[in-house]
Amino acid sequence: MSDHKVADYRVNFRENGKILSVEITCCGKHIGEIRFEDGQNKVCPECGVKHSVKIQHNHFHLSRSK
């Protein structure tokens, strides 16, 4: 996995302040949106990096893996 691939995440909230989804940009392109649920993921069609959300008891992780 190249460290030069730029990824960006935008978190969308419901009106009540709860997290609804995460929009993902990778390789300079919007590749989609994942619901804010443990284990959700999206693979970049250009570089093959898998973007995942992992929810733990009081926080969450957005990660990239090849």
N, CA, C and O atoms as a GROMACS GRO file, in nm:
protein
  264
    1MET      N    1   0.085  -0.117   0.000
    1MET     CA    2   0.000   0.000   0.000
    1MET      C    3   0.089   0.123   0.000
    1MET      O    4   0.178   0.136   0.084
    2SER      N    5   0.066   0.212  -0.091
    2SER     CA    6   0.144   0.334  -0.100
    2SER      C    7   0.098   0.435   0.004
    2SER      O    8  -0.022   0.456   0.022
    3ASP      N    9   0.193   0.498   0.072
    3ASP     CA   10   0.160   0.602   0.168
    3ASP      C   11   0.119   0.731   0.100
    3ASP      O   12   0.076   0.825   0.167
    4HIS      N   13   0.132   0.738  -0.032
    4HIS     CA   14   0.101   0.860  -0.107
    4HIS      C   15  -0.045   0.866  -0.150
    4HIS      O   16  -0.087   0.967  -0.207
    5LYS      N   17  -0.123   0.764  -0.125
    5LYS     CA   18  -0.264   0.766  -0.160
    5LYS      C   19  -0.338   0.846  -0.054
    5LYS      O   20  -0.335   0.810   0.064
    6VAL      N   21  -0.405   0.952  -0.094
    6VAL     CA   22  -0.474   1.039   0.000
    6VAL      C   23  -0.614   0.984   0.026
    6VAL      O   24  -0.688   0.953  -0.067
    7ALA      N   25  -0.648   0.974   0.154
    7ALA     CA   26  -0.783   0.931   0.193
    7ALA      C   27  -0.843   1.040   0.281
    7ALA      O   28  -0.773   1.107   0.357
    8ASP      N   29  -0.974   1.056   0.270
    8ASP     CA   30  -1.045   1.156   0.349
    8ASP      C   31  -1.178   1.095   0.392
    8ASP      O   32  -1.240   1.020   0.317
    9TYR      N   33  -1.221   1.128   0.512
    9TYR     CA   34  -1.345   1.074   0.566
    9TYR      C   35  -1.434   1.190   0.612
    9TYR      O   36  -1.387   1.282   0.678
   10ARG      N   37  -1.560   1.184   0.577
   10ARG     CA   38  -1.657   1.285   0.622
   10ARG      C   39  -1.767   1.213   0.697
   10ARG      O   40  -1.833   1.124   0.644
   11VAL      N   41  -1.788   1.252   0.822
   11VAL     CA   42  -1.887   1.188   0.908
   11VAL      C   43  -2.018   1.266   0.899
   11VAL      O   44  -2.021   1.387   0.918
   12ASN      N   45  -2.126   1.194   0.870
   12ASN     CA   46  -2.260   1.254   0.860
   12ASN      C   47  -2.339   1.222   0.986
   12ASN      O   48  -2.337   1.109   1.035
   13PHE      N   49  -2.409   1.323   1.040
   13PHE     CA   50  -2.486   1.308   1.163
   13PHE      C   51  -2.635   1.317   1.136
   13PHE      O   52  -2.679   1.382   1.041
   14ARG      N   53  -2.712   1.250   1.221
   14ARG     CA   54  -2.858   1.264   1.220
   14ARG      C   55  -2.893   1.394   1.290
   14ARG      O   56  -2.807   1.457   1.350
   15GLU      N   57  -3.019   1.435   1.283
   15GLU     CA   58  -3.063   1.556   1.351
   15GLU      C   59  -3.047   1.548   1.502
   15GLU      O   60  -3.031   1.650   1.568
   16ASN      N   61  -3.052   1.426   1.557
   16ASN     CA   62  -3.038   1.409   1.702
   16ASN      C   63  -2.892   1.401   1.748
   16ASN      O   64  -2.866   1.377   1.865
   17GLY      N   65  -2.798   1.421   1.655
   17GLY     CA   66  -2.657   1.423   1.690
   17GLY      C   67  -2.587   1.289   1.680
   17GLY      O   68  -2.465   1.282   1.699
   18LYS      N   69  -2.659   1.181   1.652
   18LYS     CA   70  -2.597   1.050   1.638
   18LYS      C   71  -2.535   1.035   1.500
   18LYS      O   72  -2.585   1.092   1.402
   19ILE      N   73  -2.426   0.959   1.493
   19ILE     CA   74  -2.358   0.938   1.365
   19ILE      C   75  -2.442   0.848   1.275
   19ILE      O   76  -2.490   0.744   1.318
   20LEU      N   77  -2.457   0.889   1.149
   20LEU     CA   78  -2.536   0.814   1.052
   20LEU      C   79  -2.446   0.733   0.959
   20LEU      O   80  -2.468   0.613   0.940
   21SER      N   81  -2.345   0.800   0.899
   21SER     CA   82  -2.262   0.733   0.800
   21SER      C   83  -2.129   0.804   0.785
   21SER      O   84  -2.107   0.912   0.841
   22VAL      N   85  -2.039   0.740   0.708
   22VAL     CA   86  -1.908   0.797   0.680
   22VAL      C   87  -1.889   0.793   0.529
   22VAL      O   88  -1.897   0.688   0.466
   23GLU      N   89  -1.862   0.911   0.471
   23GLU     CA   90  -1.832   0.919   0.328
   23GLU      C   91  -1.681   0.908   0.310
   23GLU      O   92  -1.605   0.965   0.389
   24ILE      N   93  -1.638   0.836   0.207
   24ILE     CA   94  -1.496   0.807   0.188
   24ILE      C   95  -1.448   0.862   0.054
   24ILE      O   96  -1.512   0.841  -0.050
   25THR      N   97  -1.335   0.931   0.058
   25THR     CA   98  -1.265   0.975  -0.061
   25THR      C   99  -1.129   0.907  -0.060
   25THR      O  100  -1.060   0.908   0.042
   26CYS      N  101  -1.090   0.846  -0.171
   26CYS     CA  102  -0.960   0.781  -0.183
   26CYS      C  103  -0.908   0.806  -0.324
   26CYS      O  104  -0.985   0.810  -0.420
   27CYS      N  105  -0.779   0.822  -0.338
   27CYS     CA  106  -0.716   0.848  -0.468
   27CYS      C  107  -0.777   0.972  -0.535
   27CYS      O  108  -0.784   0.980  -0.657
   28GLY      N  109  -0.822   1.067  -0.452
   28GLY     CA  110  -0.878   1.191  -0.504
   28GLY      C  111  -1.020   1.181  -0.554
   28GLY      O  112  -1.072   1.276  -0.613
   29LYS      N  113  -1.087   1.065  -0.531
   29LYS     CA  114  -1.224   1.045  -0.580
   29LYS      C  115  -1.314   0.997  -0.467
   29LYS      O  116  -1.271   0.922  -0.379
   30HIS      N  117  -1.441   1.041  -0.472
   30HIS     CA  118  -1.541   0.993  -0.376
   30HIS      C  119  -1.575   0.850  -0.414
   30HIS      O  120  -1.626   0.826  -0.523
   31ILE      N  121  -1.546   0.754  -0.323
   31ILE     CA  122  -1.570   0.613  -0.359
   31ILE      C  123  -1.696   0.556  -0.295
   31ILE      O  124  -1.735   0.443  -0.325
   32GLY      N  125  -1.760   0.633  -0.208
   32GLY     CA  126  -1.885   0.584  -0.152
   32GLY      C  127  -1.904   0.620  -0.007
   32GLY      O  128  -1.830   0.700   0.052
   33GLU      N  129  -2.005   0.557   0.049
   33GLU     CA  130  -2.048   0.586   0.185
   33GLU      C  131  -2.074   0.453   0.257
   33GLU      O  132  -2.126   0.359   0.197
   34ILE      N  133  -2.037   0.447   0.384
   34ILE     CA  134  -2.067   0.328   0.464
   34ILE      C  135  -2.151   0.370   0.585
   34ILE      O  136  -2.129   0.477   0.642
   35ARG      N  137  -2.244   0.287   0.622
   35ARG     CA  138  -2.326   0.311   0.741
   35ARG      C  139  -2.237   0.299   0.863
   35ARG      O  140  -2.137   0.227   0.862
   36PHE      N  141  -2.272   0.370   0.967
   36PHE     CA  142  -2.194   0.368   1.090
   36PHE      C  143  -2.233   0.243   1.170
   36PHE      O  144  -2.306   0.251   1.268
   37GLU      N  145  -2.182   0.129   1.125
   37GLU     CA  146  -2.203   0.000   1.189
   37GLU      C  147  -2.071  -0.074   1.191
   37GLU      O  148  -1.993  -0.064   1.096
   38ASP      N  149  -2.044  -0.147   1.296
   38ASP     CA  150  -1.919  -0.220   1.311
   38ASP      C  151  -1.897  -0.315   1.194
   38ASP      O  152  -1.987  -0.391   1.157
   39GLY      N  153  -1.779  -0.310   1.137
   39GLY     CA  154  -1.742  -0.401   1.030
   39GLY      C  155  -1.774  -0.354   0.890
   39GLY      O  156  -1.738  -0.421   0.793
   40GLN      N  157  -1.842  -0.240   0.876
   40GLN     CA  158  -1.872  -0.189   0.743
   40GLN      C  159  -1.742  -0.151   0.672
   40GLN      O  160  -1.648  -0.106   0.737
   41ASN      N  161  -1.735  -0.170   0.541
   41ASN     CA  162  -1.614  -0.135   0.469
   41ASN      C  163  -1.645  -0.101   0.324
   41ASN      O  164  -1.753  -0.132   0.271
   42LYS      N  165  -1.548  -0.037   0.260
   42LYS     CA  166  -1.558   0.001   0.119
   42LYS      C  167  -1.418  -0.013   0.060
   42LYS      O  168  -1.321   0.031   0.121
   43VAL      N  169  -1.407  -0.073  -0.058
   43VAL     CA  170  -1.278  -0.092  -0.125
   43VAL      C  171  -1.265   0.010  -0.238
   43VAL      O  172  -1.357   0.027  -0.318
   44CYS      N  173  -1.151   0.077  -0.243
   44CYS     CA  174  -1.124   0.173  -0.350
   44CYS      C  175  -1.102   0.097  -0.480
   44CYS      O  176  -1.014   0.010  -0.487
   45PRO      N  177  -1.180   0.127  -0.584
   45PRO     CA  178  -1.163   0.056  -0.712
   45PRO      C  179  -1.031   0.090  -0.782
   45PRO      O  180  -0.988   0.015  -0.870
   46GLU      N  181  -0.969   0.200  -0.745
   46GLU     CA  182  -0.846   0.241  -0.812
   46GLU      C  183  -0.721   0.177  -0.751
   46GLU      O  184  -0.636   0.126  -0.825
   47CYS      N  185  -0.709   0.179  -0.617
   47CYS     CA  186  -0.586   0.128  -0.554
   47CYS      C  187  -0.606   0.000  -0.474
   47CYS      O  188  -0.509  -0.062  -0.432
   48GLY      N  189  -0.733  -0.040  -0.453
   48GLY     CA  190  -0.761  -0.165  -0.382
   48GLY      C  191  -0.754  -0.156  -0.231
   48GLY      O  192  -0.765  -0.259  -0.164
   49VAL      N  193  -0.736  -0.036  -0.174
   49VAL     CA  194  -0.732  -0.021  -0.029
   49VAL      C  195  -0.872  -0.038   0.029
   49VAL      O  196  -0.969   0.016  -0.024
   50LYS      N  197  -0.882  -0.115   0.138
   50LYS     CA  198  -1.009  -0.137   0.206
   50LYS      C  199  -1.019  -0.040   0.323
   50LYS      O  200  -0.932  -0.038   0.410
   51HIS      N  201  -1.124   0.041   0.324
   51HIS     CA  202  -1.151   0.138   0.430
   51HIS      C  203  -1.259   0.078   0.520
   51HIS      O  204  -1.365   0.039   0.471
   52SER      N  205  -1.232   0.072   0.651
   52SER     CA  206  -1.323   0.004   0.744
   52SER      C  207  -1.355   0.090   0.864
   52SER      O  208  -1.276   0.177   0.902
   53VAL      N  209  -1.471   0.064   0.924
   53VAL     CA  210  -1.507   0.125   1.051
   53VAL      C  211  -1.516   0.014   1.156
   53VAL      O  212  -1.580  -0.088   1.133
   54LYS      N  213  -1.453   0.037   1.270
   54LYS     CA  214  -1.459  -0.058   1.383
   54LYS      C  215  -1.506   0.021   1.504
   54LYS      O  216  -1.442   0.118   1.545
   55ILE      N  217  -1.618  -0.021   1.560
   55ILE     CA  218  -1.677   0.048   1.674
   55ILE      C  219  -1.643  -0.029   1.802
   55ILE      O  220  -1.662  -0.150   1.810
   56GLN      N  221  -1.591   0.045   1.900
   56GLN     CA  222  -1.562  -0.013   2.030
   56GLN      C  223  -1.648   0.057   2.134
   56GLN      O  224  -1.727   0.145   2.098
   57HIS      N  225  -1.636   0.022   2.260
   57HIS     CA  226  -1.731   0.066   2.362
   57HIS      C  227  -1.748   0.217   2.372
   57HIS      O  228  -1.861   0.263   2.393
   58ASN      N  229  -1.643   0.298   2.357
   58ASN     CA  230  -1.660   0.443   2.369
   58ASN      C  231  -1.592   0.522   2.258
   58ASN      O  232  -1.572   0.642   2.270
   59HIS      N  233  -1.555   0.455   2.150
   59HIS     CA  234  -1.490   0.523   2.038
   59HIS      C  235  -1.499   0.437   1.912
   59HIS      O  236  -1.546   0.323   1.916
   60PHE      N  237  -1.453   0.493   1.800
   60PHE     CA  238  -1.451   0.416   1.676
   60PHE      C  239  -1.321   0.443   1.602
   60PHE      O  240  -1.256   0.546   1.624
   61HIS      N  241  -1.284   0.351   1.514
   61HIS     CA  242  -1.164   0.361   1.433
   61HIS      C  243  -1.203   0.360   1.285
   61HIS      O  244  -1.288   0.281   1.244
   62LEU      N  245  -1.141   0.447   1.207
   62LEU     CA  246  -1.148   0.440   1.061
   62LEU      C  247  -1.010   0.395   1.017
   62LEU      O  248  -0.911   0.460   1.049
   63SER      N  249  -1.004   0.285   0.945
   63SER     CA  250  -0.873   0.231   0.909
   63SER      C  251  -0.865   0.197   0.761
   63SER      O  252  -0.967   0.182   0.693
   64ARG      N  253  -0.743   0.185   0.714
   64ARG     CA  254  -0.714   0.146   0.574
   64ARG      C  255  -0.627   0.022   0.577
   64ARG      O  256  -0.534   0.012   0.657
   65SER      N  257  -0.657  -0.072   0.489
   65SER     CA  258  -0.574  -0.191   0.477
   65SER      C  259  -0.577  -0.239   0.333
   65SER      O  260  -0.672  -0.212   0.260
   66LYS      N  261  -0.475  -0.308   0.292
   66LYS     CA  262  -0.465  -0.359   0.154
   66LYS      C  263  -0.503  -0.504   0.153
   66LYS      O  264  -0.502  -0.567   0.047
   0.00000   0.00000   0.00000
